[in-house]
Amino acid sequence: MEEEDLVQAQASPSMKRVSLRRYLADKIQCAVERAEARDLVDILAVVRQRPAMEGDARRLLAEQDAVLVTERLLAWSDRAIQDDLQAYDDVPATDACEARDLLLGWLKEDAGEEGRE
């Protein structure tokens, strides 16, 4: 972990916490490696709450193996997402589906941009 990954905690100034950018990076990595629908919901929550972080999210996603990420995301059917989130009563599967589609859209846009270069 890099020094910039830790920031001063607002609730307790004597403590440090992981930065939101690092949290987002970890969640994107988790979506690729362990593929839990909850990670997709967390990614969407960050982007919704902090729209200025969309650029960071897109760059972090672009650092991943595009084929592997696409394969993982396409494996998440709406039904598979619903099944995976059954244990979380307060987590709407629609958010995970929206996040999956958002990430796939970013990957598609990036692939289109690379094709034009």
GICOR-V327896 format. One record per pair of residues at least 6 apart in sequence whose ideal C-beta (glycine too) atoms are under 8 Angstrom apart, sorted by sequence separation. I is the first residue (numbers start at 1). J is the second residue. D is the distance in whole Angstrom. If there is no record, write none. Layout:
i:I j:J d:D
i:I j:J d:D
This chain:
i:9 j:15 d:4
i:30 j:36 d:7
i:47 j:53 d:6
i:85 j:91 d:5
i:8 j:15 d:8
i:9 j:16 d:6
i:46 j:53 d:6
i:47 j:54 d:5
i:8 j:16 d:6
i:9 j:17 d:5
i:18 j:26 d:8
i:31 j:39 d:5
i:61 j:69 d:7
i:85 j:93 d:5
i:7 j:16 d:6
i:8 j:17 d:8
i:30 j:39 d:4
i:31 j:40 d:6
i:6 j:16 d:4
i:7 j:17 d:6
i:47 j:57 d:6
i:6 j:17 d:7
i:7 j:18 d:8
i:46 j:57 d:7
i:82 j:93 d:4
i:85 j:96 d:6
i:6 j:18 d:6
i:7 j:19 d:5
i:27 j:39 d:5
i:31 j:43 d:7
i:81 j:93 d:5
i:84 j:96 d:8
i:5 j:18 d:6
i:6 j:19 d:7
i:5 j:19 d:5
i:43 j:57 d:7
i:4 j:19 d:7
i:27 j:42 d:5
i:28 j:43 d:6
i:78 j:93 d:7
i:81 j:96 d:5
i:5 j:21 d:8
i:27 j:43 d:5
i:81 j:97 d:6
i:1 j:18 d:8
i:5 j:22 d:4
i:24 j:43 d:7
i:27 j:46 d:7
i:78 j:97 d:6
i:81 j:100 d:7
i:76 j:96 d:7
i:1 j:22 d:7
i:76 j:97 d:8
i:24 j:46 d:5
i:23 j:46 d:7
i:76 j:100 d:5
i:20 j:46 d:7
i:73 j:100 d:5
i:24 j:53 d:6
i:28 j:57 d:7
i:20 j:50 d:7
i:73 j:103 d:6
i:74 j:104 d:7
i:73 j:104 d:5
i:21 j:53 d:7
i:24 j:56 d:6
i:28 j:60 d:5
i:32 j:64 d:5
i:20 j:53 d:7
i:24 j:57 d:6
i:28 j:61 d:6
i:32 j:65 d:8
i:69 j:103 d:7
i:70 j:104 d:7
i:73 j:107 d:8
i:21 j:56 d:6
i:25 j:60 d:5
i:29 j:64 d:8
i:24 j:60 d:6
i:28 j:64 d:7
i:32 j:68 d:6
i:40 j:76 d:7
i:32 j:69 d:5
i:35 j:72 d:5
i:70 j:107 d:6
i:31 j:69 d:8
i:69 j:107 d:6
i:37 j:76 d:7
i:32 j:72 d:6
i:35 j:75 d:7
i:31 j:72 d:7
i:35 j:76 d:7
i:40 j:81 d:8
i:66 j:107 d:6
i:31 j:73 d:8
i:61 j:103 d:6
i:37 j:80 d:8
i:37 j:81 d:5
i:41 j:85 d:8
i:62 j:106 d:8
i:66 j:110 d:7
i:61 j:106 d:6
i:66 j:111 d:7
i:38 j:84 d:8
i:61 j:107 d:7
i:37 j:84 d:4
i:38 j:85 d:7
i:36 j:84 d:6
i:37 j:85 d:5
i:58 j:106 d:5
i:62 j:110 d:6
i:57 j:106 d:8
i:38 j:88 d:7
i:41 j:91 d:5
i:45 j:95 d:8
i:41 j:92 d:8
i:44 j:95 d:5
i:44 j:96 d:8
i:58 j:110 d:8
i:38 j:91 d:7
i:41 j:95 d:5
i:44 j:98 d:6
i:40 j:95 d:8
i:41 j:96 d:5
i:44 j:99 d:4
i:47 j:102 d:7
i:37 j:93 d:7
i:40 j:96 d:4
i:43 j:99 d:5
i:38 j:96 d:8
i:41 j:99 d:6
i:44 j:102 d:7
i:37 j:96 d:4
i:40 j:99 d:4
i:40 j:100 d:6
i:43 j:103 d:7
i:40 j:103 d:8
i:31 j:103 d:7
